[in-house]
Amino acid sequence: MDRRTKILTTAVLSVCAITILCFNLPIWPSKVQHFAYAFPMSVVIGRALFSSATGYELSDDKLTIITRVKNNSIARDDIHSFASHVPTGRLLKMLRFGGLFGYYGVYPGSESGKVTMYATRKDNMIIIQLRSGEKCALSPDDTEGFLAALQRQSK
């Protein structure tokens, strides 16, 4: 994860922990109020944790995006093109807010259109253009090595 994502994740988890500790003080008349705040926080944090990418696997026939719950696969034949990319414009503005445990989901981008993100960092992303016109962004630790492996397998 990049620095901004680590800070945001730590801050949100700290606020949640403090909030939950405060609800256990005797000043709260009912545990129903505790549940009313703790449940939505748990849903948001759980969704972020389980949706974020934890790694990528490149085989001869597919690219697998590994998450904590469900892996997403892209067939090698579906990949039209790929390139290293540094976010700019509208996409960069959206990424400035960071994300819990990384950047995931669909982000609008003016120069690149809609991009489905499976990234842990916003620097050194790889944009993959699919034959269907969809785009997805990854951020492997070794961007150059990952691009070289994609290049070798696409020949």
C-alpha positions as CSV (number, residue, x, y, z in Angstrom):
1,M,0.0,0.0,0.0
2,D,1.2,3.5,-0.6
3,R,1.7,6.0,2.2
4,R,-1.7,7.8,1.8
5,T,-3.6,4.5,1.9
6,K,-1.7,3.3,5.0
7,I,-2.5,6.6,6.8
8,L,-6.2,6.5,5.8
9,T,-6.6,2.9,6.8
10,T,-4.9,3.4,10.1
11,A,-6.9,6.5,10.9
12,V,-10.3,4.9,10.0
13,L,-9.5,1.8,12.1
14,S,-8.4,4.0,15.0
15,V,-11.5,6.1,14.9
16,C,-13.6,2.9,14.8
17,A,-11.8,1.4,17.7
18,I,-12.1,4.5,19.8
19,T,-15.8,4.7,18.9
20,I,-16.4,1.2,20.0
21,L,-14.5,1.7,23.2
22,C,-16.6,4.8,24.0
23,F,-19.8,2.8,23.4
24,N,-18.8,0.5,26.2
25,L,-18.8,3.3,28.7
26,P,-21.7,3.3,31.2
27,I,-23.1,6.6,29.9
28,W,-24.8,4.8,27.0
29,P,-28.3,3.7,28.0
30,S,-28.7,0.9,25.5
31,K,-26.7,-1.6,23.6
32,V,-29.0,-1.0,20.6
33,Q,-27.2,2.4,20.0
34,H,-23.9,0.5,20.1
35,F,-25.2,-1.9,17.4
36,A,-26.6,1.0,15.4
37,Y,-23.1,2.5,15.0
38,A,-20.9,-0.6,15.1
39,F,-22.8,-2.6,12.4
40,P,-22.4,0.0,9.6
41,M,-18.7,0.6,10.4
42,S,-18.2,-3.2,10.3
43,V,-19.8,-3.5,6.9
44,V,-17.8,-0.7,5.4
45,I,-14.5,-2.0,6.8
46,G,-15.3,-5.6,5.9
47,R,-16.2,-4.7,2.3
48,A,-13.0,-2.7,1.9
49,L,-10.9,-5.5,3.4
50,F,-12.4,-8.3,1.5
51,S,-12.6,-6.4,-1.9
52,S,-9.0,-5.2,-1.9
53,A,-6.4,-6.9,-4.1
54,T,-3.7,-8.9,-2.3
55,G,-1.7,-10.1,-5.3
56,Y,-1.7,-11.0,-8.9
57,E,-0.9,-14.3,-10.7
58,L,0.1,-14.6,-14.3
59,S,-0.2,-18.0,-16.0
60,D,-0.1,-19.0,-19.7
61,D,-3.9,-18.8,-20.1
62,K,-5.1,-16.2,-17.6
63,L,-4.3,-13.3,-15.3
64,T,-5.7,-13.8,-11.8
65,I,-6.4,-10.9,-9.4
66,I,-6.2,-12.3,-5.9
67,T,-8.5,-10.9,-3.2
68,R,-9.4,-12.2,0.2
69,V,-12.8,-13.6,-0.9
70,K,-13.1,-14.2,-4.6
71,N,-10.3,-14.2,-7.2
72,N,-11.1,-12.5,-10.5
73,S,-9.7,-14.0,-13.6
74,I,-9.0,-12.4,-17.0
75,A,-8.4,-14.8,-19.9
76,R,-5.1,-14.0,-21.7
77,D,-7.0,-13.9,-25.0
78,D,-9.3,-11.1,-23.7
79,I,-6.3,-8.8,-23.1
80,H,-6.0,-6.4,-26.0
81,S,-3.2,-4.2,-24.7
82,F,-1.4,-3.1,-21.6
83,A,0.9,-0.3,-20.5
84,S,2.5,1.3,-17.5
85,H,0.5,4.3,-16.4
86,V,0.8,7.1,-13.9
87,P,-2.7,8.5,-13.1
88,T,-3.4,12.0,-14.2
89,G,-6.4,14.3,-14.5
90,R,-9.7,13.2,-13.1
91,L,-8.5,9.8,-12.1
92,L,-5.6,11.3,-10.1
93,K,-8.1,13.6,-8.3
94,M,-10.3,10.5,-7.3
95,L,-7.2,8.6,-6.1
96,R,-6.1,11.5,-3.8
97,F,-8.7,10.4,-1.3
98,G,-7.0,7.1,-1.0
99,G,-8.9,4.0,0.1
100,L,-9.1,1.5,2.8
101,F,-6.6,-1.3,2.1
102,G,-6.0,0.1,-1.4
103,Y,-7.9,1.2,-4.4
104,Y,-10.7,-1.0,-5.8
105,G,-13.9,-0.5,-7.7
106,V,-14.8,1.5,-10.7
107,Y,-13.2,4.9,-11.0
108,P,-14.0,7.6,-13.7
109,G,-11.1,8.9,-15.7
110,S,-11.2,11.6,-18.3
111,E,-8.2,10.5,-20.4
112,S,-8.7,6.8,-19.9
113,G,-12.4,6.4,-19.4
114,K,-13.8,4.2,-16.7
115,V,-11.2,2.0,-15.0
116,T,-11.8,-0.9,-12.7
117,M,-9.1,-0.7,-10.0
118,Y,-7.4,-3.6,-8.3
119,A,-4.5,-1.6,-6.9
120,T,-2.7,-1.2,-3.6
121,R,-0.7,1.8,-4.7
122,K,-1.4,4.7,-7.1
123,D,2.1,4.9,-8.5
124,N,3.4,2.5,-11.2
125,M,0.0,1.2,-12.2
126,I,-0.5,-1.0,-15.2
127,I,-3.6,-0.3,-17.3
128,I,-4.9,-3.4,-19.1
129,Q,-7.3,-2.8,-22.0
130,L,-9.6,-5.7,-22.7
131,R,-11.0,-6.6,-26.1
132,S,-14.5,-5.7,-24.8
133,G,-13.3,-2.1,-24.3
134,E,-13.2,-2.4,-20.5
135,K,-10.0,-1.3,-18.6
136,C,-8.6,-2.4,-15.4
137,A,-5.6,-1.1,-13.3
138,L,-3.2,-3.2,-11.3
139,S,-0.2,-2.2,-9.2
140,P,2.2,-5.1,-8.8
141,D,5.2,-4.7,-6.6
142,D,7.5,-5.3,-9.6
143,T,5.8,-3.3,-12.4
144,E,8.7,-3.7,-14.9
145,G,8.9,-7.5,-14.3
146,F,5.1,-7.9,-14.5
147,L,5.1,-5.9,-17.8
148,A,7.9,-8.1,-19.2
149,A,6.1,-11.3,-18.2
150,L,2.9,-10.0,-20.0
151,Q,5.0,-9.0,-23.0
152,R,6.7,-12.5,-23.2
153,Q,3.4,-14.3,-22.9
154,S,1.6,-12.2,-25.5
155,K,4.0,-13.1,-28.3
